[in-house]
Amino acid sequence: MTHSALHASDRPQSTVFTSAAAVVLVLTTSACLVGGNLRPTLEVPTEADIARLWQAPADLEQRDLVYGPGGEALMPDAQKPFTFVAVDSKGYSGGYDVRDSDGLEWSVKLGPEAQTEVVMSRILWALGYHQPPTYYLPRWTLTGTQSGAQEAGRFRPKLPDSKVVAEWSWYENDFLNTQPFKGLVVANVLLNNWDWKTSNNKVYEVTGPSGGGVQQRAIVQDLGASLGKTGYPVLLAWLPMRGLGQGSRNDLEDFESQGFIKGVEGTKVDFHYRGIHKSLVDTLSVADVEWMCRLMTRLSDSQWHDAFRAAGYDDEHARRYVAKIKAKVAQGLMVAEAGDSFSAGA
């Protein structure tokens, strides 16, 4: 995967102009980019190409969603203080870079996205998509320039054998026309993850044990804008500031309130999706929905609940989230069986 294949322009950024003509130009340009051009960078990806994004999870039913891809051994110790390294002010949720007592550096995300990112990471990893280790600590202590007891946070280690080397775009990548990529889009729609910026997708180079070969992994890394609902004000739909926000995050009532599938026409699925990535969502078919929903049915009730427990959700919130997710999965399978005759009901 070359760097050129992984980079693509993101949605247009907000720019302030003083002249009316410039404003018209910006709005016109923004309108032209609304759909987003889909450009596969490989005509026929090989299994090795696809393996950089997804590997069939033969052990899906046995995957541990309490500790995730890093396992229990890598779990940070909340009983020992972490040392302040730097403030991380990027993105919606602030945080810190910290160092633990063993010298390992961690990226910490605070706020409501800390929980959703851990849940989403666990689920995508269980389904076969590469994810970095993530953990949720409800309480922990910081020493150094910033010190004292800290609010709950998502901890992601900066492992010496794993480094970020590039970004990749939802609109231009090696996997665009593959089933795992389409399934990934379905999963994000089902779980209401709406922040699909290129900067949230990372390419990691991972070195094998004992100096083994280097592998590239394409990862959807920043998953915090999930488990709420998607939405975008109609009056702002044509403005160049479209990336400012497309929904809520970590909001159970919002998540419960939004449906999944409105209807089916031929092989095309119409989703209850309101956001700026309609052109990408519109590429999904009934077969894509079925593929992902069948993968999700292999997760047990205990695995679903473990994913939420790992992120600090209480039993009642976890139960309601899981119930809604499973209802969406059931609807996806119903669509596959009913085809054109599917009706979403009242």
PyMOL commands that set and color helices and strands:
alter all, ss='L'
color gray80, all
select helices_A, chain A and resi 3-6+20-32+47-51+60-62+68-70+72-74+113-126+179-190+198-200+209-211+234-236+242-244+252-257+278-281+286-297+301-310+315-341
alter helices_A, ss='H'
color red, helices_A
select strands_A, chain A and resi 39-40+82-88+95-99+105-110+135-137+140-143+148-150+153-157+162-167+172-173+201-207+214-220+261-265+268-271
alter strands_A, ss='S'
color yellow, strands_A
deselect
rebuild
show_as cartoon
